[in-house]
Amino acid sequence: MSEPLIELKGVSKSFGSKVVLDNFDLKIYKGEALVIIGPSGTGKSTILRLIAGLLAPDTGEIYIQGQKRQGLIEDAQDPIFIGMVFQQAALFDSLTVEENVGFMLFERSRLSRRKIRELVTQKLEMVGLSGVNQRYPAELSGGMRKRVSFARAIMANPDNPQDNPEVLLYDEPTAGLDPIASTVIEDLVRDLQHTDGGCGTYVMVTHQDSTIRRTADRIVFLFQGKVQWEGQVSEIETSDNPLVRQFFTGSLIGPIPVIG
């Protein structure tokens, strides 16, 4: 198999006395759709933040395209650009949609405002949003805000290919959405993987059954700080792993403790 785009080796992370990741290993390959699942509070979002360079591991190593990362993302530039879509969209409320989507270009490029506007419009059309450039986030539905955050995450800088995303990280992209809006987002995730100008590799954290089944090529089950199961969507129903069985049936009986 080819060299992974991203690799976590023996990564451990604690917050106070709580061990979230315990000697955790993970490989992410170019062109794959990896979905990380598991009970709440098991460190799934922490993995995304480690990959993004927003957190540093307590111990262990992170490699980006074979290059060991030193410190956080602001300490040294990774060999590839990693984009992130946050759970709550994380848009700037005081900026228009156009200013949100084009934020990186406004801040880091020498492109004219007219050119940035053209690029923003293209990305918004890719995510199914036309004519919303001058709206503010408060004027959009939850599903529309998610799509705006997708457009921002895939924004490329024609002046600097180093700024073009090679990997997208999705943190609960369908959380809080109704089933129809979730389907729109799930389809969009897949479309962006195979669309020119999108991003061919992604890692997602989600609890949603439909989102797992419709967006995953490979599934990793995280529990007690380690990978407890790994497989394809087609293996969900045939797996005899008790964690997988309990998670997908919603049973109160099994190795995953019931909280609350």
C-alpha positions as CSV (number, residue, x, y, z in Angstrom):
1,M,0.0,0.0,0.0
2,S,1.2,3.5,-0.7
3,E,2.5,5.8,2.0
4,P,-0.3,7.3,4.0
5,L,-1.1,11.0,3.6
6,I,-1.4,11.3,7.4
7,E,-0.2,8.9,10.1
8,L,-0.6,9.0,13.9
9,K,1.9,6.8,15.7
10,G,1.5,5.9,19.4
11,V,-0.4,9.1,20.1
12,S,-1.6,9.7,23.7
13,K,-3.6,12.7,24.9
14,S,-5.0,13.5,28.3
15,F,-7.0,16.4,29.7
16,G,-6.3,16.6,33.4
17,S,-6.7,13.1,34.8
18,K,-8.9,11.9,31.9
19,V,-7.0,9.8,29.3
20,V,-8.7,10.5,26.0
21,L,-6.2,8.7,23.6
22,D,-4.0,5.9,24.7
23,N,-1.1,4.9,22.4
24,F,-3.4,5.5,19.4
25,D,-2.4,4.6,15.8
26,L,-4.1,5.7,12.6
27,K,-3.3,5.8,8.9
28,I,-5.2,7.9,6.4
29,Y,-4.6,7.3,2.7
30,K,-5.1,9.5,-0.3
31,G,-8.6,9.3,-1.9
32,E,-10.3,7.5,1.0
33,A,-13.3,8.5,3.1
34,L,-12.6,7.6,6.7
35,V,-15.3,7.9,9.4
36,I,-14.4,7.7,13.1
37,I,-17.2,6.6,15.3
38,G,-17.7,5.6,19.0
39,P,-19.6,6.8,22.1
40,S,-19.6,10.4,23.1
41,G,-16.6,11.7,25.0
42,T,-14.2,9.1,23.6
43,G,-11.8,11.5,21.8
44,K,-13.1,11.5,18.3
45,S,-13.1,15.3,17.9
46,T,-9.7,15.4,19.7
47,I,-8.3,13.2,16.8
48,L,-9.5,15.8,14.3
49,R,-7.9,18.6,16.2
50,L,-4.6,16.7,16.4
51,I,-4.7,16.0,12.7
52,A,-5.4,19.7,12.0
53,G,-2.5,20.8,14.2
54,L,-4.8,22.7,16.6
55,L,-3.6,20.4,19.5
56,A,-0.3,18.6,20.1
57,P,-0.1,15.1,21.5
58,D,1.3,14.5,24.9
59,T,3.3,11.6,23.5
60,G,3.6,10.0,20.1
61,E,4.2,11.3,16.6
62,I,2.1,12.8,13.7
63,Y,3.4,12.5,10.1
64,I,1.9,14.6,7.3
65,Q,2.9,13.1,3.9
66,G,5.8,11.4,5.6
67,Q,7.1,14.5,7.3
68,K,7.0,14.6,11.1
69,R,5.1,17.5,12.5
70,Q,6.8,19.6,15.0
71,G,4.5,21.5,17.4
72,L,1.3,23.1,16.2
73,I,0.2,24.3,12.8
74,E,1.3,27.8,13.5
75,D,4.8,26.6,14.3
76,A,5.6,25.2,10.9
77,Q,3.7,24.7,7.6
78,D,2.6,21.2,6.8
79,P,3.6,19.8,3.3
80,I,-0.2,19.6,2.5
81,F,-3.1,21.9,3.5
82,I,-5.7,20.3,5.7
83,G,-9.1,22.0,5.9
84,M,-11.6,21.6,8.7
85,V,-15.4,21.9,8.9
86,F,-16.4,22.5,12.5
87,Q,-19.6,21.1,14.1
88,Q,-21.2,24.5,14.5
89,A,-20.0,25.8,11.1
90,A,-17.9,28.4,13.0
91,L,-18.7,31.3,10.6
92,F,-18.0,34.9,11.5
93,D,-21.3,36.4,12.3
94,S,-20.3,40.0,11.5
95,L,-19.1,39.0,8.0
96,T,-21.2,38.3,4.9
97,V,-21.2,34.9,3.3
98,E,-18.8,36.2,0.7
99,E,-16.4,37.5,3.3
100,N,-16.6,34.2,5.2
101,V,-16.0,31.9,2.2
102,G,-13.2,34.2,0.8
103,F,-11.6,34.9,4.2
104,M,-8.4,33.1,3.5
105,L,-8.0,34.9,0.1
106,F,-8.7,38.3,1.6
107,E,-6.1,37.7,4.3
108,R,-3.4,35.8,2.5
109,S,-3.6,36.5,-1.3
110,R,-3.0,39.5,-3.5
111,L,-6.0,38.7,-5.7
112,S,-8.4,41.6,-6.5
113,R,-11.7,41.8,-4.7
114,R,-13.4,41.1,-8.0
115,K,-11.4,37.9,-8.6
116,I,-12.1,36.7,-5.0
117,R,-15.8,37.3,-5.5
118,E,-15.7,35.2,-8.7
119,L,-13.9,32.3,-6.8
120,V,-16.4,32.6,-3.9
121,T,-19.3,32.4,-6.3
122,Q,-17.9,29.3,-7.9
123,K,-17.5,27.5,-4.5
124,L,-21.0,28.5,-3.4
125,E,-22.4,27.1,-6.6
126,M,-20.5,23.9,-5.9
127,V,-22.3,23.5,-2.6
128,G,-25.7,24.4,-4.0
129,L,-25.9,28.0,-2.8
130,S,-26.3,30.7,-5.4
131,G,-27.2,34.3,-4.7
132,V,-26.4,34.3,-1.0
133,N,-23.1,36.2,-1.2
134,Q,-24.3,39.3,0.7
135,R,-26.3,37.5,3.3
136,Y,-25.1,37.2,6.9
137,P,-25.0,33.8,8.7
138,A,-28.0,34.7,10.9
139,E,-30.1,34.9,7.8
140,L,-29.4,31.3,6.8
141,S,-30.8,28.0,8.0
142,G,-28.6,25.5,9.8
143,G,-28.1,23.4,6.7
144,M,-27.2,26.5,4.6
145,R,-24.6,27.5,7.2
146,K,-23.1,24.1,7.1
147,R,-22.8,24.4,3.3
148,V,-21.2,27.8,3.6
149,S,-18.6,26.3,5.9
150,F,-17.9,23.6,3.3
151,A,-17.4,26.2,0.6
152,R,-14.9,28.0,2.9
153,A,-13.1,24.7,3.6
154,I,-12.5,23.9,-0.1
155,M,-11.5,27.5,-1.1
156,A,-8.3,27.4,-3.1
157,N,-5.7,30.0,-3.7
158,P,-4.7,30.1,-7.4
159,D,-1.6,32.1,-6.5
160,N,-0.4,29.5,-4.0
161,P,-1.2,25.8,-4.6
162,Q,0.2,25.1,-1.1
163,D,-3.1,26.6,0.3
164,N,-5.3,24.2,-1.7
165,P,-6.9,21.5,0.6
166,E,-5.7,18.0,0.2
167,V,-7.7,16.6,3.2
168,L,-10.9,17.8,4.7
169,L,-11.9,17.1,8.3
170,Y,-15.6,17.0,9.1
171,D,-16.7,17.3,12.8
172,E,-20.3,16.1,13.1
173,P,-21.4,17.7,9.8
174,T,-25.0,16.5,10.1
175,A,-25.5,17.2,13.9
176,G,-28.7,19.0,14.6
177,L,-30.1,18.7,11.1
178,D,-33.4,17.0,10.2
179,P,-33.2,13.8,8.0
180,I,-33.8,15.7,4.7
181,A,-31.1,18.3,5.5
182,S,-28.8,15.5,6.6
183,T,-29.2,13.8,3.2
184,V,-28.3,17.0,1.4
185,I,-25.1,17.3,3.4
186,E,-24.2,13.6,3.0
187,D,-24.6,13.9,-0.7
188,L,-22.6,17.0,-0.8
189,V,-19.7,15.4,1.2
190,R,-19.5,12.6,-1.4
191,D,-20.0,15.0,-4.4
192,L,-17.1,17.2,-3.2
193,Q,-14.9,14.1,-2.9
194,H,-15.3,13.4,-6.6
195,T,-15.7,16.9,-8.0
196,D,-12.9,18.9,-9.6
197,G,-12.2,21.7,-7.2
198,G,-13.4,19.7,-4.2
199,C,-11.2,17.5,-2.0
200,G,-10.7,13.8,-2.6
201,T,-9.7,12.7,0.9
202,Y,-11.7,13.2,4.1
203,V,-11.9,12.2,7.7
204,M,-15.2,12.5,9.5
205,V,-16.5,12.2,13.0
206,T,-20.2,11.4,13.3
207,H,-22.8,9.6,15.4
208,Q,-25.5,9.6,12.7
209,D,-26.3,6.1,11.4
210,S,-27.3,7.4,7.9
211,T,-24.2,9.6,7.7
212,I,-21.9,6.7,8.6
213,R,-23.5,4.4,6.0
214,R,-23.7,7.0,3.2
215,T,-20.3,8.7,3.6
216,A,-17.8,6.1,4.8
217,D,-15.4,3.9,2.9
218,R,-13.6,2.8,6.0
219,I,-14.9,2.9,9.6
220,V,-12.8,3.1,12.7
221,F,-14.5,2.5,16.1
222,L,-12.8,4.4,19.0
223,F,-13.4,3.3,22.6
224,Q,-11.3,3.8,25.7
225,G,-8.6,5.6,23.8
226,K,-7.9,2.9,21.2
227,V,-9.2,1.6,17.9
228,Q,-11.4,-1.4,18.9
229,W,-12.8,-2.3,15.4
230,E,-12.1,-1.3,11.9
231,G,-14.1,-2.3,8.8
232,Q,-16.2,-1.4,5.8
233,V,-19.9,-0.2,5.8
234,S,-20.9,-3.6,4.4
235,E,-19.4,-5.3,7.6
236,I,-21.6,-3.4,10.1
237,E,-24.4,-6.0,10.0
238,T,-22.2,-9.0,10.0
239,S,-19.7,-7.9,12.7
240,D,-19.8,-9.9,16.0
241,N,-17.9,-7.1,17.8
242,P,-20.0,-6.3,20.9
243,L,-19.2,-2.6,20.7
244,V,-20.3,-2.4,17.1
245,R,-23.5,-4.4,17.8
246,Q,-24.4,-2.2,20.7
247,F,-23.6,1.1,19.0
248,F,-25.7,0.4,15.9
249,T,-28.6,-1.2,17.7
250,G,-28.8,1.4,20.4
251,S,-29.0,-1.3,23.1
252,L,-28.6,-0.4,26.7
253,I,-26.9,-3.8,27.3
254,G,-23.3,-4.2,26.3
255,P,-19.7,-3.0,27.0
256,I,-20.5,0.7,26.4
257,P,-21.7,2.2,29.7
258,V,-25.0,4.1,29.8
259,I,-24.5,7.6,31.0
260,G,-27.2,9.7,32.7
